């Protein structure tokens, strides 16, 4: 989330030089691990974090979100959500200090309108996909019956994971391609305050946090396999991977978790089931520091594998398909 830092005066020539830095050049120099060539093409690239963000001919476009740009500056502000001064600091490697007051800006508080894709006549492909990932069949069917998971119609059949508000109104939806497809994205108008979740049927003083909907469903399946009632727990996924700032003190609590805690003041314990990778460990460390004074924080990563779906498949003795194609930005 962007910080509310003031704007800064910067030499016009330096600013023009910054605006000329294209995204491909920036990624090659600063984020080489986040850049990959699109298969079957000669000069089209995408990012590892967002495979629907395509880069070619000096331009980039984030297809799942419906916008694009030309420069690395555009990317840092629109996609990475840095403020203008922060983006300039990244591209110049210099800390800006000549601050001036920001111009007045009218606050916009227009409600988002969620545009859900049309549903297919059934959700057999989604059921088969999730069942193949080890998710309990009954849990899948309950989520489908509640309108929290469905299969989209049209040319591409995607799994759609829906997040609802306190009144049961859909507010968020994440797409995920089925089979070998790596497509991921949010539906237009998605409100990230209400990510995919399974809430306890009775008031509960704890919440379990996951990076992705499939990890959440995997944990629910694991509880059921262990003879426990997953409906006695609050299970909350994030709307994509949480990206802390370089300095932990400058980081924010993920909006989905922040909203849940605000709406449920009785919560005392937060279980963090984040991934066993560098990003997951950093996120865990950050949340423990940000929330440790107000809540009991329990670090409970998957015992085996990178994420909880890896662990579930190992627990059930199922081989994971297309492991190299799975990434941590699953919703």
Protein Blocks (a to p, Z undefined) as FASTA:
>chain_A
ZZfbdcddddfklmmmmmmpcfklmmmmmmmmlgccdehiakbccdfklmmbcceehiac
dfknopacfblmlmmmmmnopafklmmmmmnopacfbdcddddddddfbdcddddddddf
blklmmmmmmmnopafklmmmmmmnopaccdedjbdcdddddddfkopafbdcdddehjb
fbdcddehiafklccddddfbdcfbdcddfbfklmmmmmmmmmmnopafklpccdddebj
adddfblklpccdfklmmmmmmmmmbmbdcdfbdfbfklmmmmmmmmmmmmmmpccdddd
dfedjblmlmmmmmnopacehklmpcfkbZZ
